[in-house]
Amino acid sequence: MLVKKISYYNEFQCLMGECPQSCCKGWRIPLDDKAIRRFRNEKGLWGLRLKMAMHGKVQPSFSPYCFRCPFLRLDGRCGMQLKKGEDYLAEICRIYPRIRFCPGTYTELQLDLSCVHVAELFLEHCEEQYFVEEETEEQQEQTGDNDDMAYLEALEESRAQLITVIGTAAVNGDPEALKEALKNVVVYAATVQDKMMLEGTREPEALQSGFERSEETGWLPECFPLPIALINQLMSTDFYQDGMQYVLPLLYKLCRMYYRHFDKLSYEDGEKEWQRLFRKHIAGHPERVKRYAAYYTSHLLRTYMECYEDYSFLKHTMSGVIGLNVIMLFETLWREKYKTLSEKELARIISVCERRVYHNEVVEKEMMKMIMKEKTKTA
C-alpha cells in the first residue's frame, strides 16, 4: 500500500519526562473497547487499580476531571507502559499524536499540533510541508466507510488547489493577500457545502464549480484578523473556564491576558485596539505572515480530507481560521507585554490552542454555531 508521510513525521519521538506540556495532563483519556475489556479482565492489585482508575459506565475513561492520568509517574513516564509494555496501552495512548487517514487505496500519516513537540517540529519545518511517499507490504485498516473514488480524487485536487491559493498569497508576506486568500477558501467551502446539501450537486461537480463562484456571494467573512466582536463571542464559549488554571495553566494565563486588555473597552474601541495591535505586530514581524499561511496550510493538510466522511467543508476551513486567529491574538498580546517570544514559547501557545479549539467537542460546536449565525445574518 502507498503510504504518504508528512515531511517531518519520522523526526517525532515522545519527550516523555522531558515534555514541558505532557499529554497525560489536562485531558480526559478515552478508552477503546479492547482496552476496556483488557483492563476489566485483570486480577489482583493491578486489576483493582485499573478498575478504580476507570470512570464512566458507557465509555469509561481515565482522568475524567482532566488533572492527570493516574498512571503518570512523577518522573513524567507512563507507569502502565513501564509495567506492561506499549502494546498494552489504550489505543489513543499508543497512536497520539499521530494522525492516520486511510480511504482504502492509500494511507496518509501526519502529526497533531496539540502535542508541543510536534508544534516545535512544525515551526522548524513550516516552509517544508510535503508528503514523503513509500510503498509498503503492510495493509492499513480503512478509517471510514466511503468508497466513492471519484469524490476522493476530486477532494484531493481541491485540497491541493486551496493550499496553492494560500501559498501564493504568502509569497511576498503581504497580509492583505493572505486576508483575501483565507476569505476565498472559506467562501469556496461554504459554496461547495451549499451546492451539495441544498442543491443536490454531485460531489466532484460541486468541488470543481466551487472555484467558479460568483463574486456576488452573500457572505464575505473577515478572516485575517477576525473582528474583535466575533473573537469576544468565541472566547465567551467554554474555551475559557476558571478551572483551566489547574489543567491548562498556560492557556488560562493567555485568556486572562486577553480579558485584562479588552474587557473594559467597547466593541468599537476594542476593534480599534485590536487593529492597532495587529498592524504593529505584522509591521514588527512581517515574516509572521508566511508563518500564519504555513499554519493554515498545515490545518488543511491535517483536517480537510475528513470531508470525505462528514462533508463539513465550512467546519474544516473555518476552524482553521479560528485557530489561526486565536494563536495570533495570544502571540500579539504576549509580545505586547513581554516584548519577545521564543520559538519554544510559541510552540506551547500553538499546542494549548490546538487542544482547546480542536480537541474539545463542546467548544468546537459552540464556536461553529456562532460562525453559522454570522453567515446567516449576512447571507
ZAKELUM-808486 format. One record per residue (C-alpha): residue number from 0; x, y, z; residue in one letter. Coordinates in pm, whole numbers, plus 32768, in hexadecimal, padded with zeros to 4 digits. Each point is the difference from the previous one (the first is absolute). Layout:
# residues N
seq,x,y,z,type
NUM,X,Y,Z,a
...
//
This chain:
# residues 379
seq,x,y,z,type
0,8000,8000,8000,m
1,8072,8162,7FB5,l
2,804E,80BE,8141,v
3,8026,817B,8001,k
4,80AF,8097,812D,k
5,8015,8171,8054,i
6,8167,806D,7FC8,s
7,8064,800F,8171,y
8,7F3A,7ECC,806D,y
9,812D,7F23,8047,n
10,80A5,810F,80D3,e
11,7EF9,7FE4,8111,f
12,8063,7F4B,813C,q
13,7F42,8023,8147,c
14,80BD,80DA,80F9,l
15,7F68,7F3D,8126,m
16,8081,8095,8145,g
17,80A2,8123,7F48,e
18,7EB8,8078,7F69,c
19,7FA2,815F,8077,p
20,7E8D,7FC3,7FB9,q
21,7FB1,7E91,8032,s
22,7ED4,7F6A,7F4A,c
23,7FC6,7F35,8140,c
24,7F95,8142,80B1,k
25,7ED6,80DE,7FC1,g
26,7F40,7F08,7F29,w
27,7EF7,7EF7,802D,r
28,8090,7EBC,7F75,i
29,7EF5,7F38,7F43,p
30,8022,7E86,8004,l
31,7FB5,7F23,7ED4,d
32,7F2E,7EC3,8022,d
33,812A,7F13,7FEA,k
34,80B9,80BA,8113,a
35,7ECA,8004,80DD,i
36,7FD7,7E86,7FE3,r
37,8173,7FCD,8039,r
38,8004,80D9,8137,f
39,7EC0,7F6C,8092,r
40,8087,7E9D,7FDD,n
41,8134,804C,80D2,e
42,800D,7F60,815B,k
43,80AC,8052,8147,g
44,807E,8154,8071,l
45,8051,806C,7E9D,w
46,7E9F,7FAF,7F90,g
47,7F71,80BE,812A,l
48,80D5,812E,7FAC,r
49,7F87,7FF9,7E99,l
50,7E93,7FE5,8061,k
51,8021,8120,80F7,m
52,80A5,80D6,7EF3,a
53,7EE3,7FCF,7F05,m
54,7EDD,80F3,8017,h
55,7EB6,7FED,7F44,g
56,7F1C,7EDB,7FB6,k
57,7FB7,8023,7E8B,v
58,815E,805D,7F85,q
59,80F3,800C,8123,p
60,812C,80E8,7FFD,s
61,812C,805C,80D2,f
62,8021,815C,8098,s
63,7E92,806C,7FD3,p
64,8041,814A,80B2,y
65,812F,8040,7F24,c
66,810B,8029,8108,f
67,80F3,7EE6,7FAD,r
68,7FFE,7E92,7FA1,c
69,8012,7F28,813C,p
70,811B,7F36,7F5F,f
71,80DE,812F,7FBD,l
72,8134,7FE6,80DC,r
73,80B0,8125,80A4,l
74,8121,7FDA,7F0D,d
75,7F0F,803D,7EDD,g
76,7FFC,7E9A,7F82,r
77,7ED4,7F17,7FDD,c
78,7FF1,7EFF,8117,g
79,7F1A,7F21,7F34,m
80,80EC,7FF6,7ED8,q
81,812A,7FB7,80DF,l
82,7F45,7EE0,80A6,k
83,7F48,7F68,7ED6,k
84,809D,8089,7EC3,g
85,7F81,80EB,7EF0,e
86,7F13,7F00,7F62,d
87,7F3D,7FEC,8147,y
88,7FA0,8171,7FF9,l
89,7EB3,808B,7F8B,a
90,7FFB,804B,7E8C,e
91,8004,817B,802D,i
92,813A,7FE6,80D7,c
93,80AF,7F28,7EFC,r
94,7FB9,80D8,7ED1,i
95,7FF5,8168,8081,y
96,806E,80F3,7F70,p
97,8003,7F3F,7EB9,r
98,7EDD,8032,7F10,i
99,7FA0,7EF5,7F03,r
100,7F16,802A,7ED7,f
101,7FC6,7ECA,7F2D,c
102,7EE8,8006,7EFC,p
103,8061,7EA3,7F90,g
104,80EB,803F,7EDC,t
105,8116,80B1,80BD,y
106,8056,8084,815D,t
107,805E,815E,8074,e
108,80C8,801E,8142,l
109,8015,8151,80AC,q
110,8042,8098,8156,l
111,7F18,80C3,80E7,d
112,8074,815C,8067,l
113,7F54,7FDF,8152,s
114,8140,7F49,8064,c
115,8101,8109,805D,v
116,8121,7F3E,7F66,h
117,7F42,7FDF,7EB8,v
118,7FC1,8178,8010,a
119,8178,8032,8024,e
120,8040,7F21,7ED3,l
121,7EFB,80BF,7F38,f
122,80AB,814B,804C,l
123,814A,7F6D,7F8B,e
124,7F6B,7F7A,7EBC,h
125,7ED9,80E9,7FBE,c
126,8085,805C,7EA7,e
127,8044,7E91,7FAB,e
128,7EAA,7F60,801B,q
129,7FE0,7EE9,7F04,y
130,7FBD,7E8B,7FF7,f
131,8111,7EFB,7FEC,v
132,7F78,7ED0,7F48,e
133,8065,7E96,802C,e
134,7F6F,7EAE,7FA1,e
135,7FCF,7F03,8119,t
136,7F7D,7E9D,800A,e
137,7F3F,8045,813E,e
138,7E8C,803C,7FCC,q
139,7F5C,8116,80C9,q
140,7EA0,7FF2,808D,e
141,7F12,80ED,7F50,q
142,7FA1,812C,80D8,t
143,7EA2,8034,7F74,g
144,7EE9,7F67,7F31,d
145,8000,80DA,7ECA,n
146,8077,7F54,7EC1,d
147,7FB0,810F,7F01,d
148,814F,8014,7F49,m
149,7F8D,811A,7F1B,a
150,7FAD,80D4,8130,y
151,814C,7FA5,80A5,l
152,80C6,8067,7ECD,e
153,7F40,8147,7FE2,a
154,8033,8044,8174,l
155,8179,7FCC,7FE3,e
156,800E,80EE,7ED9,e
157,7F2B,80FC,80BB,s
158,80EB,7FF9,812D,r
159,812D,8030,7F1F,a
160,7F5D,812F,7F5A,q
161,7FA6,809D,814E,l
162,8162,7FD0,8081,i
163,8081,80A6,7EC2,t
164,7F18,8128,803D,v
165,808C,802C,8160,i
166,8169,7FC6,7F96,g
167,7FEC,80F7,7EDF,t
168,7F73,810C,80E5,a
169,811B,7FCC,80F9,a
170,811E,8021,7F07,v
171,803C,8173,803C,n
172,7F90,8001,816A,g
173,7EDF,80EC,7FAE,d
174,7EF5,7FF4,8113,p
175,7EF4,8085,7F11,e
176,8048,7EE6,7F0B,a
177,7FE4,7EFA,8114,l
178,7EC1,80A4,807E,k
179,7F63,7FE4,7EA6,e
180,807B,7E9A,7FD3,a
181,7F6D,7F8B,814A,l
182,7EB8,80A8,7FA9,k
183,7FF9,7F51,7EAE,n
184,8048,7EAB,809B,v
185,7EE6,8024,80FE,v
186,7F06,8081,7F00,v
187,8065,7EE3,7F16,y
188,7FBC,7F03,8116,a
189,7EAE,809C,8050,a
190,7FA5,8001,7E8E,t
191,805E,7E92,7FD2,v
192,7F43,7F98,8137,q
193,7EC8,80BD,7F93,d
194,8010,7F6A,7EA3,k
195,8012,7EA0,808E,m
196,7F06,8022,811B,m
197,7F03,80F9,7F77,l
198,8016,7FD5,7E88,e
199,8054,7E8D,7FF4,g
200,812F,802F,7F1D,t
201,80E2,7ECE,7FEC,r
202,813F,801B,80C8,e
203,8102,8017,7EE4,p
204,7F32,8103,7F44,e
205,7FC4,80CD,813D,a
206,8172,7FFF,8056,l
207,805B,807C,7EA4,q
208,7EEA,8100,7FD9,s
209,804D,8092,8156,g
210,8133,80A6,7F65,f
211,7F1E,80A5,7EFE,e
212,7F1F,80AB,8100,r
213,7F6D,8155,7FB7,s
214,80A0,812A,80AA,e
215,7EA2,8062,806E,e
216,8004,7F07,811C,t
217,7F37,8061,8130,g
218,8111,7FAD,80FA,w
219,815C,8094,7FFC,l
220,808F,7FC7,815D,p
221,8121,80C7,808E,e
222,8100,7EF5,804E,c
223,814F,80AA,803E,f
224,7FC9,8078,8104,p
225,7EA6,7FA2,8077,l
226,7F3B,8129,808A,p
227,802E,802B,8176,i
228,7E85,7FE4,8034,a
229,800B,7E9E,7F71,l
230,8139,7FAB,80C5,i
231,7F4A,8071,813B,n
232,7EE5,7F10,7FAD,q
233,80F0,7EE0,7FC0,l
234,80B4,8044,8147,m
235,7EB3,8003,80B9,s
236,7FC9,7E8F,7FAE,t
237,808F,7EEA,80D7,d
238,814D,8058,7F63,f
239,8047,80BC,8142,y
240,7FAF,7F77,8159,q
241,8089,8055,8158,d
242,805A,7E92,8034,g
243,8103,8018,7EE8,m
244,80F8,8092,80F6,q
245,802A,7E9D,8085,y
246,7FF4,7F35,7EBF,v
247,8086,80F3,7EF8,l
248,80B2,8112,80C3,p
249,80A4,809D,7ECE,l
250,7EB5,8025,7F49,l
251,7F63,808E,813C,y
252,8119,8102,8010,k
253,7FCE,805C,7E92,l
254,7E87,8027,8029,c
255,802E,80DC,8134,r
256,80F6,80D2,7F37,m
257,7EF5,802B,7EF4,y
258,7EEC,8061,80F3,y
259,80DA,80F9,80B8,r
260,8052,80A9,7EB7,h
261,7EA4,800D,7F64,f
262,7EFD,7FD9,8113,d
263,7FCC,8173,8049,k
264,7FF2,806A,7E93,l
265,7EC4,802A,7F33,s
266,7FE0,7F33,7EC2,y
267,805F,8133,7F34,e
268,8130,8055,80D5,d
269,805A,7E91,801B,g
270,8003,7FDF,7E85,e
271,80DE,8132,7FDF,k
272,80F0,7F74,8105,e
273,8003,7EA8,7F5C,w
274,804B,8096,7EAB,q
275,8115,80D4,809C,r
276,809D,7ED0,80A4,l
277,7FDF,7F34,7EC2,f
278,80A5,8109,7F24,r
279,8116,8036,80FF,k
280,803E,7E89,801A,h
281,800C,7FC8,7E86,i
282,80D4,8137,7FC5,a
283,80FA,7F92,8108,g
284,8003,7E94,7F8E,h
285,7FA4,7FF4,7E8C,p
286,8085,7E9C,7FE7,e
287,7ED9,7F95,80D4,r
288,7F15,8018,7ED3,v
289,80B4,7ED9,7F60,k
290,7FFA,7F4A,814D,r
291,7E87,8030,8021,y
292,7FCC,7F8A,7E9B,a
293,80D1,7ECD,8052,a
294,7F2A,7FBC,8134,y
295,7EC1,8011,7F33,y
296,809C,7F1D,7EF9,t
297,8052,7F09,8115,s
298,7E96,800D,8071,h
299,7F83,7FB1,7EA1,l
300,80F7,7EE2,7FE1,l
301,7F92,7F6C,814D,r
302,7E86,8030,7FFA,t
303,7F79,804B,7EA4,y
304,7FED,7E93,7F92,m
305,7F0E,7FBF,8120,e
306,7EFF,8093,7F10,c
307,800F,7EAE,7F50,y
308,7F2A,7F78,811C,e
309,7F4B,8128,809D,d
310,7FDD,80F9,7EDA,y
311,8037,811E,80F8,s
312,80C7,80E5,7F1A,f
313,7FAC,8141,80B6,l
314,805C,7F67,814F,k
315,8156,7F84,7F91,h
316,8060,8146,7F55,t
317,7F6D,80F9,80F8,m
318,8085,7F46,8131,s
319,815C,8039,7F73,g
320,7FB6,8175,7FEA,v
321,7F8D,7FFB,816B,i
322,8137,7F49,8075,g
323,80E1,80E8,7F39,l
324,7F5E,8138,8094,n
325,8009,7F7E,8165,v
326,8172,7FAB,7FE0,i
327,8047,8151,7F5C,m
328,7F3D,80B6,8110,l
329,80C2,7F5B,811A,f
330,814D,802B,7F4E,e
331,7FB6,8172,7FCB,t
332,7F9C,8039,816B,l
333,8130,7F3E,807C,w
334,80EA,80D8,7F2F,r
335,7F4C,813B,806E,e
336,803B,7FA7,816C,k
337,814F,7F4D,7FFF,y
338,8098,8098,7EC0,k
339,8088,7EAE,7F92,t
340,7F89,7E9F,7FB9,l
341,80E1,7ED1,7FD1,s
342,7FB2,7EE2,7F11,e
343,7FCA,7F16,8128,k
344,7F07,80F3,809C,e
345,7F4A,8020,7EB3,l
346,7FF4,7E83,7FE2,a
347,7F59,7FED,8155,r
348,7F00,810A,7F9B,i
349,7FB0,7F3E,7EC0,i
350,7FE3,7EBD,80C5,s
351,7F06,807E,8106,v
352,7F2E,80B6,7EFB,c
353,7FEE,7EC6,7F2A,e
354,7F97,7F37,8130,r
355,7EE5,80E9,8056,r
356,7F7D,8059,7EA6,v
357,8016,7EAB,7F55,y
358,7FFB,7F00,811A,h
359,7ED7,8079,80C9,n
360,7EB8,7FA6,7F55,e
361,7F33,80F6,80CD,v
362,80E5,8125,7FAB,v
363,8013,7FA3,7E91,e
364,7E85,7FE2,7FDF,k
365,7FC1,8149,80B5,e
366,80FB,80B8,7F28,m
367,7F72,7F76,7EBB,m
368,7E9E,805F,806D,k
369,8076,8167,8023,m
370,80A4,7FF7,7EAB,i
371,7EC1,7F79,7F62,m
372,7F36,8115,80A7,k
373,80E9,8101,7F61,e
374,7FD4,7F54,7EAE,k
375,7E86,8002,8027,t
376,7FFB,8173,8058,k
377,80BA,8067,7EC6,t
378,7F83,7EFB,7F08,a
//
